[in-house]
């Protein structure tokens, strides 16, 4: 690495251990003799039940068979945490109780009923087979609609909430008085995140304290909830997160299994490890998306948008997830009008409980859903109004001289130059040559389509973060951070930024994360917040550190404090030939016993959010004989502001785009009429593979943010926010030339073939 690390494409430090098999995940920390846990899960979607655990408890090698009654006897009765949103009429949203283990009634296939702890996994599974369950089955509610068999007494008609934001009357008037009105029904299908590493928990009591190690995204939330649920003092709990094999938001909320395993370890007095297998992941991990929209856009004679209304039904699954209601309401609303200059906007969302796995955060959490809906209807409007979809967007962009721009919902976009980004992607994607390529495809009997999505997303999560810099006795530096890497490359980018600001060599910097004993507090990972918020805290801490060393070095250098300046590598002052680095200054302080100069901790808060934005262009070719869709070109131009490491940014975009492609082309959660999951393994649930995606064209057009001194904008979720609509619009464009009027994800070969042969009448509801 050069002297300054900013904007250099540095390969990831952590990849050395990951690619050589030296990653350390939860199961790698299991001590010798560790007991293994297994969850017995419901085989039916909706039923009252009774259990007979006697034979299982007597089985060889079994140490504990724990059900809800056993938890209650141990004093563990607190429900899982969840948040609600207020209803439109001002009433509070009821939060149905979700216990750690099912209490006499199950509400989805895969709900945890009993936890068995044994010498090994085989013994635990064998014991589970001995448990007698008497189910008294109830009818299931599976449709994404109000009504049907009721899941919770405090949720009549299975309505979770009825929420709205914006000026409904103004939006309705603007649409009613519009010269043109475009309406569209859009389906956003349910998916399963499927991180490479399934959820896992290792719990043990160490010197009188409970230690929970798990695969997650935030140690402090889990510690707080563990103290409440297990009736313990926070200081008696340590929570750690080692290397994580993917999170994607699905590991952000807490799950019942974490606290059940922890309580079991307390009860048996030995370490207990639980690791979810793939089918268990598909049955019990929070799903993503699963909502439908009815959209309406009004346009004036000049095709400027006059009003926008969104009416959404979202599936919460059987229970209210910790963040679920907030995602499809408040988070969705932050970018509901995207990059367009429209003030008459209304968003109405109703949540529905069904006998399916709960739905919660998945990469983007609300922003992909909002942009997908908006960009689908923008393309549909262009077709109906007979205008180029690119031109329609240009006419409605927020202009450069309108920033800072306050949206109809009250968000303040600080900066943006959407025309510049669109011009760049138009050039890189060779839009001008597309019709020639389409004509050539027709000669080969293929359908070709071009899809554009112009997205904006809001950086979310706690805007404050703490950084702690410690000079160690071996001459290195420890950087303690409050975020949590799930594979994004944080170790590299944080060390790179600290090197950039201090000159400390990267190989002498160790990044410490994910340990509630070693890091006092933090916001974890999520909402594309990590790098911007954490490096802002590092910047403030470096300033404080330099300020602390300055008077100490002034005496050593024989100069006044005001004469010293730090050039991000050395301290210098006129009249002194001393130019100590920070490491040299720390060594002087250590030798003189000035331990106060070896530790520096500061907390910083961003004054406002930043808003990454960009354009995705997808070009597809469809074989009408088979329905097979091939992505032949994919181009991305993003505005992420100033970059620290372009290589990591590009990797994040690639990964996000592939997740969006997966949802658009192949991923679909499917249940039968009894709410049995039909896509419970990779034999039935299609994940995108290398052969399904093209080489990407990627570049950035930076408009530095004004909300932080670094001019940065987050990038972790942007690829997914932009890709879903880009792919869907490309497929819809191709199919429209074959007379298909409506096209919903996922565009599997069979579904595309059906659309072409059934006049587009096939629709998908993920829970049907």
C-alpha positions in Angstrom: 0.0 0.0 0.0 1.2 3.5 -0.7 1.7 6.1 2.0 -2.0 7.1 2.0 -4.6 4.4 1.6 -7.6 6.4 0.5 -9.2 5.4 -2.8 -6.8 2.6 -3.4 -8.1 -0.8 -4.5 -6.5 -2.8 -1.7 -7.3 -6.5 -1.5 -8.9 -7.7 1.7 -6.6 -8.6 4.6 -9.1 -11.1 6.0 -9.1 -13.1 2.8 -5.8 -14.6 3.7 -7.4 -16.6 6.4 -10.8 -17.2 4.7 -9.3 -18.6 1.5 -6.9 -20.8 3.3 -9.5 -22.4 5.6 -8.5 -20.5 8.7 -11.7 -18.6 9.3 -12.9 -18.9 12.9 -16.7 -19.4 13.0 -18.9 -20.2 16.0 -18.5 -24.0 15.8 -14.8 -23.7 15.6 -14.8 -22.5 19.2 -16.6 -25.5 20.7 -14.5 -26.9 23.5 -13.7 -30.6 23.8 -16.7 -32.4 25.3 -19.1 -29.8 24.2 -22.7 -30.9 24.3 -24.8 -30.6 21.1 -28.3 -29.2 20.8 -31.2 -30.1 18.5 -34.6 -28.4 18.1 -37.7 -30.4 17.5 -39.8 -28.3 15.2 -43.5 -28.3 14.3 -44.5 -30.5 11.4 -47.8 -28.7 10.9 -48.5 -25.1 10.3 -51.4 -24.4 12.7 -52.4 -26.6 15.7 -52.9 -26.9 19.4 -50.6 -29.6 20.8 -49.6 -31.7 23.8 -46.2 -33.3 24.4 -45.0 -36.5 26.1 -41.3 -36.1 26.8 -40.7 -39.0 29.1 -39.1 -41.4 26.7 -36.8 -38.7 25.2 -35.6 -37.7 28.7 -34.7 -41.3 29.4 -32.8 -41.8 26.1 -29.1 -42.6 26.2 -26.7 -39.6 26.2 -29.5 -37.0 26.8 -28.8 -34.3 29.4 -31.8 -32.0 28.9 -35.2 -32.0 27.1 -36.6 -28.5 27.4 -40.0 -27.3 26.4 -42.0 -24.1 27.3 -43.1 -25.6 30.6 -39.5 -26.3 31.5 -38.5 -22.7 30.6 -41.3 -21.4 32.7 -40.3 -23.6 35.7 -36.8 -22.0 35.3 -38.3 -18.5 35.4 -37.9 -17.8 31.7 -41.2 -16.5 30.5 -40.4 -13.2 28.8 -41.4 -13.1 25.1 -39.3 -12.2 22.1 -38.7 -8.5 21.4 -40.7 -6.8 18.7 -41.6 -3.3 17.7 -44.8 -2.0 16.2 -45.9 1.0 14.2 -49.0 3.2 15.1 -52.2 2.6 13.1 -53.6 5.4 10.9 -56.3 6.0 13.4 -53.8 6.7 16.1 -54.3 3.4 18.0 -51.4 1.3 19.1 -50.5 -1.9 17.2 -51.0 -5.0 19.3 -47.8 -7.2 19.5 -48.8 -10.8 19.7 -46.7 -12.8 22.1 -44.0 -15.0 20.7 -42.5 -17.3 23.2 -39.0 -18.9 23.0 -40.6 -22.3 22.5 -44.2 -22.9 21.4 -46.7 -22.7 24.2 -49.5 -25.2 23.5 -50.0 -23.9 19.9 -47.9 -23.7 16.8 -48.4 -21.2 14.0 -45.9 -22.2 11.2 -44.1 -25.3 10.0 -40.7 -25.2 11.6 -41.6 -23.4 14.8 -39.4 -24.6 17.7 -41.2 -26.7 20.2 -38.6 -28.7 22.2 -34.8 -28.3 22.6 -32.8 -31.5 23.3 -29.2 -31.4 24.7 -27.2 -34.6 24.4 -23.6 -35.9 24.2 -23.7 -35.6 20.4 -26.0 -34.6 17.6 -27.1 -38.1 16.7 -28.2 -38.8 20.3 -30.2 -35.6 20.4 -31.9 -36.4 17.1 -32.6 -39.9 18.2 -34.2 -38.6 21.4 -36.4 -36.2 19.4 -37.8 -39.2 17.5 -39.1 -40.5 20.9 -41.2 -37.4 21.7 -44.9 -38.0 21.3 -46.8 -35.0 19.9 -50.6 -34.9 19.7 -51.7 -32.2 17.2 -55.2 -30.8 17.1 -54.9 -29.1 13.8 -56.5 -25.8 12.9 -57.3 -24.3 9.5 -54.4 -22.3 8.0 -54.3 -18.7 6.7 -51.9 -18.6 3.8 -53.2 -15.9 1.4 -51.7 -12.4 1.5 -55.1 -10.9 2.4 -57.1 -10.0 5.5 -59.5 -12.5 7.0 -59.3 -16.2 7.2 -58.5 -18.5 10.2 -57.2 -16.2 13.0 -53.7 -16.7 14.2 -53.7 -14.4 17.3 -56.5 -13.3 19.6 -55.3 -9.7 19.6 -55.1 -9.5 15.8 -58.7 -9.6 14.3 -58.8 -10.5 10.6 -55.1 -11.3 10.9 -54.4 -7.6 10.6 -51.1 -6.6 12.1 -51.3 -2.9 11.5 -52.8 -0.2 9.2 -50.3 2.6 8.7 -50.0 5.6 6.4 -47.8 8.6 5.7 -48.1 11.6 3.5 -51.0 13.8 2.5 -53.6 11.4 1.2 -56.1 14.1 0.1 -53.4 16.0 -1.9 -52.1 12.8 -3.5 -55.6 11.7 -4.4 -56.5 15.2 -5.9 -53.3 15.3 -7.9 -54.0 11.9 -9.4 -57.7 12.6 -10.0 -56.9 15.9 -11.8 -54.0 14.5 -13.8 -53.9 14.5 -17.6 -52.7 10.9 -17.5 -53.1 8.2 -14.8 -51.1 5.0 -14.8 -52.0 2.1 -12.4 -50.1 -1.1 -11.8 -50.3 -4.1 -9.5 -46.8 -5.3 -8.5 -45.7 -8.5 -6.7 -42.5 -8.6 -4.6 -41.9 -12.3 -4.1 -40.8 -13.9 -0.8 -37.2 -15.2 -0.6 -34.9 -16.9 1.8 -31.6 -15.2 2.5 -29.5 -18.5 2.7 -26.2 -17.2 4.1 -23.4 -19.7 3.5 -23.1 -20.2 7.3 -26.3 -21.1 9.0 -27.3 -19.6 12.3 -25.4 -21.0 15.2 -25.0 -20.5 19.0 -22.4 -21.7 21.5 -23.3 -20.9 25.1 -21.4 -21.7 28.3 -20.9 -20.5 31.8 -17.3 -19.2 32.4 -16.2 -18.2 35.9 -19.8 -17.5 36.8 -20.7 -15.5 33.7 -22.7 -16.6 30.7 -20.9 -16.4 27.4 -23.0 -16.5 24.3 -21.1 -16.7 21.0 -23.4 -16.6 17.9 -23.4 -15.9 14.2 -25.1 -12.4 14.1 -24.8 -8.8 13.4 -24.9 -7.0 16.8 -23.6 -8.2 20.1 -25.2 -5.4 22.2 -28.8 -5.9 21.2 -28.4 -9.6 22.0 -26.8 -8.9 25.4 -29.6 -6.5 26.3 -32.3 -9.0 25.3 -30.6 -11.9 27.0 -30.4 -9.9 30.3 -34.2 -9.3 30.1 -35.3 -12.7 28.9 -33.0 -14.7 31.2 -33.5 -12.4 34.2 -29.7 -11.7 34.5 -27.6 -8.7 35.2 -26.0 -7.4 32.0 -22.5 -7.5 33.6 -22.9 -11.2 34.1 -23.3 -11.8 30.3 -20.6 -11.7 27.6 -21.7 -11.9 24.0 -19.3 -12.4 21.1 -19.5 -12.8 17.3 -16.6 -14.4 15.6 -16.2 -14.7 11.8 -19.6 -14.7 10.1 -20.4 -16.5 6.9 -22.9 -14.0 5.6 -25.7 -12.1 7.3 -27.6 -10.0 4.7 -29.9 -8.6 7.4 -31.4 -12.0 8.2 -29.0 -12.3 11.2 -29.7 -8.7 12.4 -32.8 -9.5 14.6 -32.5 -11.9 17.6 -34.1 -15.3 17.3 -35.6 -17.5 20.1 -33.0 -20.2 19.6 -30.2 -18.0 20.9 -31.8 -17.6 24.3 -33.0 -21.2 24.5 -29.4 -22.5 23.9 -28.1 -20.0 26.5 -30.7 -21.1 29.1 -29.9 -24.8 28.4 -26.2 -24.2 29.0 -27.0 -22.6 32.4 -29.2 -25.6 33.3 -26.8 -28.4 32.3 -23.7 -26.6 33.5 -21.8 -27.4 30.4 -21.1 -25.8 27.0 -23.9 -26.3 24.4 -23.6 -25.9 20.7 -26.4 -25.6 18.2 -25.8 -25.2 14.4 -28.7 -25.0 12.0 -28.6 -27.2 9.0 -29.8 -26.0 5.6 -33.4 -27.2 5.8 -33.6 -25.7 9.3 -32.4 -22.4 7.9 -35.1 -22.5 5.2 -37.8 -23.4 7.7 -36.9 -21.0 10.5 -34.8 -18.1 9.3 -36.6 -14.8 8.8 -37.7 -14.6 5.2 -37.5 -11.5 3.0 -39.8 -9.3 1.0 -43.3 -10.9 0.4 -45.5 -7.9 -0.4 -47.9 -6.7 -3.1 -48.6 -3.1 -4.2 -51.3 -1.3 -6.0 -49.7 1.8 -7.5 -51.0 4.9 -9.1 -49.0 7.7 -10.8 -50.6 10.9 -12.1 -48.9 12.9 -15.0 -49.6 16.4 -16.4 -49.6 17.2 -20.2 -45.8 17.5 -20.1 -45.4 14.1 -18.5 -44.3 15.5 -15.2 -45.5 13.4 -12.2 -48.2 15.2 -10.3 -49.0 12.6 -7.6 -48.1 9.1 -6.4 -50.0 6.6 -4.3 -48.9 3.3 -2.9 -51.2 0.8 -1.3 -49.3 -2.2 0.1 -50.2 -5.5 1.7 -47.1 -7.0 3.4 -46.8 -10.5 4.9 -45.4 -10.6 8.4 -45.6 -14.4 8.6 -46.8 -16.0 11.8 -45.3 -13.5 14.2 -44.2 -9.9 14.3 -40.4 -9.9 13.8 -38.3 -7.4 15.7 -38.0 -5.0 12.8 -40.6 -6.2 10.3 -43.3 -3.6 10.7 -40.8 -0.7 10.6 -39.2 -2.0 7.4 -42.3 -2.0 5.2 -43.5 1.4 6.6 -41.0 3.9 7.9 -38.0 2.5 6.1 -39.9 2.0 2.8 -41.2 5.6 3.1 -37.7 7.2 3.2 -37.2 6.7 -0.5 -40.8 6.1 -1.6 -40.6 8.8 -4.3 -37.0 7.9 -5.3 -35.1 10.6 -7.3 -38.2 12.4 -8.6 -39.4 15.9 -7.8 -42.9 15.1 -6.5 -44.6 16.4 -3.3 -48.1 14.8 -3.5 -47.3 11.4 -2.2 -49.2 8.9 0.0 -48.1 5.5 1.3 -50.6 3.2 2.9 -49.4 -0.2 4.3 -51.3 -3.0 5.9 -49.6 -5.9 7.6 -51.0 -9.4 7.5 -50.3 -12.5 9.7 -50.1 -15.8 7.9 -49.1 -19.4 8.9 -45.7 -19.0 7.4 -42.2 -18.2 8.7 -41.9 -14.6 9.9 -40.6 -12.0 7.5 -38.0 -9.4 8.6 -34.8 -7.6 7.4 -33.2 -8.7 4.1 -30.5 -6.8 2.3 -31.8 -3.2 1.8 -34.7 -3.6 4.3 -37.5 -1.5 2.8 -35.5 0.5 0.3 -35.3 -2.2 -2.4 -39.1 -2.8 -2.0 -39.8 1.0 -2.4 -37.5 1.4 -5.4 -38.7 -1.8 -7.1 -42.3 -0.6 -6.9 -41.6 2.9 -8.2 -39.2 1.9 -11.0 -41.6 -0.8 -12.2 -44.4 1.7 -12.6 -42.1 4.2 -14.2 -41.4 1.8 -17.0 -45.0 0.8 -17.3 -45.9 4.5 -17.5 -43.4 5.0 -20.3 -45.0 2.1 -22.3 -48.5 3.4 -21.8 -47.6 7.1 -22.5 -45.5 6.2 -25.5 -42.3 7.9 -24.3 -38.7 6.7 -23.8 -38.4 5.4 -20.2 -35.1 7.2 -19.9 -36.6 10.5 -21.0 -39.5 10.1 -18.6 -37.1 9.8 -15.7 -35.0 12.8 -16.9 -38.1 15.0 -17.0 -38.9 14.2 -13.4 -35.5 14.2 -11.8 -34.8 16.4 -8.8 -32.4 19.0 -10.4 -28.9 19.8 -9.1 -29.9 23.3 -8.0 -32.8 21.9 -5.9 -30.5 20.4 -3.3 -30.7 20.1 -0.4 -34.1 18.7 -1.3 -36.8 17.9 1.3 -39.0 15.1 0.1 -42.7 14.8 0.7 -42.0 12.5 3.6 -39.6 14.9 5.2 -36.3 13.3 4.3 -33.5 15.8 3.3 -31.4 14.6 0.3 -28.2 16.6 0.7 -26.7 16.3 -2.8 -27.1 14.6 -6.1 -26.5 14.9 -9.9 -28.9 12.3 -11.4 -28.5 13.6 -15.0 -24.8 13.1 -14.8 -25.1 9.5 -13.6 -27.8 8.7 -16.2 -25.7 10.1 -19.0 -22.7 8.0 -17.9 -24.7 4.8 -17.7 -26.3 5.5 -21.1 -22.8 5.7 -22.6 -21.4 2.6 -20.9 -24.4 0.4 -21.6 -24.5 1.5 -25.3 -28.2 2.3 -25.2 -27.9 3.9 -28.6 -27.0 0.5 -30.1 -29.7 -1.5 -28.3 -32.4 -1.5 -31.1 -29.9 -2.9 -33.5 -29.1 -5.7 -31.0 -32.8 -6.3 -30.5 -33.4 -6.6 -34.3 -30.5 -9.1 -34.5 -32.0 -11.1 -31.7 -35.3 -11.3 -33.4 -33.6 -12.8 -36.5 -32.4 -15.6 -34.2 -35.9 -16.1 -32.8 -35.1 -14.4 -29.5 -36.7 -11.6 -27.5 -34.4 -8.9 -26.2 -35.2 -6.3 -23.6 -33.5 -3.4 -21.9 -34.3 -2.4 -18.3 -33.4 0.7 -16.4 -33.6 1.4 -12.7 -32.6 4.6 -11.1 -32.4 4.2 -7.3 -31.7 6.1 -4.2 -31.3 4.7 -0.8 -31.2 6.1 2.7 -28.4 5.1 5.1 -30.0 3.7 8.2 -29.2 2.6 11.7 -27.6 4.4 14.7 -25.8 7.5 13.4 -23.4 7.4 16.3 -20.5 5.1 16.8 -17.4 4.8 19.0 -13.8 4.1 18.1 -11.1 3.1 20.6 -7.4 3.2 19.6 -4.9 1.5 21.8 -1.1 1.4 21.4 0.1 -2.0 22.4 3.3 -3.0 24.1 4.5 -4.8 21.1 4.5 -1.6 19.0 1.2 -2.2 17.2 -2.2 -0.5 17.3 -5.6 -2.0 18.3 -8.6 -0.4 16.7 -11.8 -1.4 18.6 -15.0 -0.8 16.5 -18.7 -1.0 17.3 -19.8 -2.3 13.9 -19.7 -6.0 12.9 -18.3 -7.5 9.7 -20.4 -10.2 8.0 -17.9 -10.6 5.2 -17.9 -7.0 3.9 -14.1 -6.4 4.4 -14.3 -4.2 7.5 -10.9 -5.3 8.8 -9.3 -4.0 5.6 -11.2 -0.8 5.2 -10.9 0.3 8.8 -7.2 -0.4 8.9 -6.8 1.4 5.6 -8.6 4.4 6.8 -6.6 4.6 10.1 -3.4 4.2 8.1 -4.5 7.1 5.8 -5.1 9.3 8.8 -2.1 8.4 11.0 0.5 6.7 8.8 0.5 3.6 11.0 1.3 0.7 8.7 -1.7 -1.5 8.0 0.1 -4.7 9.0 0.6 -3.2 12.5 -3.2 -2.4 13.0 -5.5 -5.1 14.5 -9.2 -4.5 14.2 -11.3 -5.8 17.2 -15.0 -6.2 16.9 -17.9 -8.3 18.1 -17.1 -8.7 21.8 -19.2 -7.0 24.4 -16.4 -7.3 27.0 -13.7 -5.6 24.8 -15.9 -3.1 23.0 -18.1 -1.0 25.3 -20.9 -0.3 22.8 -21.8 -0.2 19.2 -24.5 -0.3 16.6 -23.5 -3.4 14.7 -23.9 -3.8 11.0 -27.0 -3.0 9.0 -28.5 -0.3 6.8 -25.2 0.4 4.9 -24.1 2.4 8.0 -20.9 0.7 9.0 -18.0 2.3 7.1 -19.3 5.8 7.0 -20.4 5.9 10.7 -17.4 3.9 12.1 -14.8 5.9 10.1 -16.4 9.1 11.3 -15.8 8.0 14.8 -12.2 7.0 13.9 -11.6 10.5 12.5 -12.8 12.2 15.7 -10.7 9.8 17.8 -7.6 10.5 15.7 -8.1 14.2 16.2 -8.4 13.7 19.9 -5.3 11.5 20.0 -3.3 14.1 18.0 -4.5 16.7 20.4 -3.4 14.7 23.4 0.1 14.0 22.0 0.7 17.6 21.0 1.5 19.2 24.4 3.6 16.1 25.3 5.6 16.4 22.1 6.0 20.1 22.3 8.2 19.7 25.4 10.2 17.0 23.7 10.6 19.0 20.5 11.3 22.3 22.3 8.6 24.2 20.5 5.3 25.8 21.4 2.2 23.6 21.1 0.6 25.9 18.5 3.6 25.4 16.2 3.1 21.6 16.0 1.1 20.2 13.2 0.5 16.6 12.2 0.6 15.7 8.5 -1.2 12.3 8.8 2.2 10.6 9.3 4.5 12.7 11.5 4.5 15.6 13.9 6.4 18.6 12.7 7.2 22.1 13.9 9.4 24.9 12.6 12.7 25.1 14.5 12.8 21.4 15.4 14.4 18.6 13.5 12.4 16.0 15.4 9.6 14.4 13.2 8.2 11.6 15.4 5.5 9.3 14.0 2.5 8.3 16.2 4.1 5.0 16.9 7.4 6.7 17.9 5.5 9.1 20.1 3.6 6.2 21.7 6.9 4.5 22.4 8.3 7.6 24.1 5.2 7.8 26.3 5.3 4.1 27.2 8.9 4.4 28.2 8.0 7.3 30.6 5.0 5.6 32.0 2.5 7.9 30.3 -0.2 5.2 29.9 -2.8 7.9 29.5 -1.4 8.6 26.0 -1.8 5.0 24.9 -5.6 4.8 24.9 -8.0 7.1 23.1 -11.7 6.6 22.8 -14.3 8.9 21.2 -17.9 8.7 20.2 -19.1 10.7 17.2 -22.6 11.2 15.6 -23.3 12.0 12.0 -25.5 15.0 11.8 -27.6 13.5 9.0 -28.0 10.6 6.7 -26.3 10.3 3.3 -28.2 9.0 0.2 -26.3 6.8 -2.2 -27.9 6.7 -5.7 -27.2 5.3 -9.1 -28.4 3.7 -12.3 -28.6 0.0 -13.2 -29.1 -1.1 -16.8 -29.9 -4.7 -17.5 -30.1 -6.3 -21.0 -31.7 -9.7 -21.4 -32.4 -12.2 -24.1 -35.3 -14.6 -23.8 -35.8 -17.9 -25.7 -39.5 -18.0 -26.2 -39.4 -21.8 -26.9 -38.1 -22.5 -23.4 -38.7 -19.3 -21.4 -35.0 -19.2 -20.5 -33.8 -15.7 -19.6 -30.2 -14.8 -20.1 -28.6 -11.6 -18.8 -26.3 -10.6 -21.6 -25.1 -7.2 -20.3 -25.3 -5.5 -16.9 -24.1 -1.9 -16.3 -23.9 0.0 -13.0 -23.0 3.6 -12.4 -23.2 4.6 -8.7 -22.7 7.7 -6.7 -21.2 6.7 -3.4 -19.4 9.9 -2.8 -15.8 9.6 -1.9 -14.4 6.1 -1.7 -11.8 4.5 0.6 -11.3 1.3 -1.2 -12.9 1.0 -4.7 -12.2 -2.7 -4.9 -14.3 -3.5 -1.8 -17.0 -1.2 -3.1 -17.2 -3.0 -6.4 -17.3 -6.4 -4.6 -20.2 -5.1 -2.5 -22.1 -4.0 -5.6 -21.5 -7.3 -7.4 -22.8 -9.3 -4.4 -25.8 -7.1 -4.1 -26.7 -7.2 -7.8 -26.5 -11.0 -7.7 -28.9 -11.2 -4.8 -31.3 -9.0 -6.8 -30.8 -11.1 -9.9 -31.6 -14.2 -7.8 -34.9 -12.9 -6.6 -35.8 -11.7 -10.1 -34.9 -14.8 -12.0 -35.0 -17.9 -9.9 -35.7 -17.5 -6.1 -39.2 -18.3 -4.9 -40.6 -19.5 -1.6 -43.5 -21.8 -2.2 -46.0 -23.4 0.2 -48.7 -26.0 -0.5 -52.3 -25.5 0.6 -51.5 -26.8 4.1 -48.7 -24.3 4.5 -46.0 -26.9 4.1 -42.8 -25.4 2.7 -42.1 -26.9 -0.7 -38.8 -25.2 -1.2 -37.0 -26.5 1.9 -33.7 -27.5 0.2 -31.5 -26.5 -2.7 -33.1 -29.3 -4.6 -36.3 -27.1 -4.8 -35.1 -23.6 -4.0 -33.0 -22.1 -6.9 -30.1 -19.9 -5.9 -28.2 -17.9 -8.6 -25.0 -19.4 -9.8 -22.0 -18.0 -11.7 -23.5 -19.2 -15.0 -26.6 -17.1 -14.3 -24.8 -13.7 -14.1 -22.7 -11.8 -16.7 -19.5 -9.9 -16.2 -20.5 -6.5 -14.8 -19.6 -3.0 -16.1 -19.2 -0.8 -13.0 -18.0 2.7 -12.3 -18.8 5.6 -10.0 -19.7 9.2 -10.5 -18.9 10.8 -7.1 -21.0 13.7 -5.7 -19.4 13.9 -2.2 -21.9 13.9 0.6 -22.2 17.0 2.8 -23.4 15.1 5.8 -20.0 13.9 6.8 -16.5 15.4 6.5 -15.3 12.5 4.5 -17.9 13.0 1.8 -18.8 9.3 1.9 -22.1 7.4 1.2 -22.8 3.8 2.1 -22.7 1.1 -0.5 -23.4 -2.3 1.2 -27.0 -2.6 0.0 -27.1 -0.5 -3.1 -26.6 -3.4 -5.5 -29.8 -5.1 -4.4 -31.7 -1.8 -4.2 -31.1 -1.2 -7.9 -31.0 -4.6 -9.5 -34.4 -6.1 -8.9 -36.3 -3.5 -10.9 -33.5 -3.3 -13.6 -33.9 -7.0 -14.3 -37.7 -7.0 -14.0 -37.9 -4.0 -16.4 -35.6 -5.7 -18.9 -37.7 -8.9 -18.9 -41.0 -6.9 -19.1 -39.6 -4.9 -22.0 -38.7 -8.1 -23.9 -42.1 -9.7 -23.1 -44.0 -6.6 -24.1 -42.9 -7.1 -27.7 -44.5 -10.5 -27.6 -47.8 -9.0 -26.3 -47.4 -9.8 -22.6 -49.0 -7.0 -20.7 -48.0 -8.0 -17.1 -44.9 -9.7 -15.8 -44.1 -10.5 -12.1 -41.0 -12.0 -10.5 -39.5 -14.5 -10.4 -38.9 -15.0 -14.1 -38.2 -18.7 -14.1 -38.2 -20.4 -17.4 -41.5 -22.1 -16.7 -43.2 -18.9 -15.6 -41.9 -16.9 -18.5 -43.0 -19.6 -20.9 -46.5 -19.5 -19.3 -46.6 -15.7 -19.7 -45.8 -16.0 -23.4 -48.4 -18.7 -23.9 -51.1 -17.5 -21.6 -51.2 -13.9 -22.6 -49.5 -12.8 -19.4 -52.3 -13.9 -17.2 -50.0 -15.9 -14.8 -49.3 -14.1 -11.5 -47.4 -15.2 -8.4 -48.1 -14.8 -4.8 -45.3 -16.2 -2.8 -47.5 -17.7 -0.1 -49.9 -19.4 -2.6 
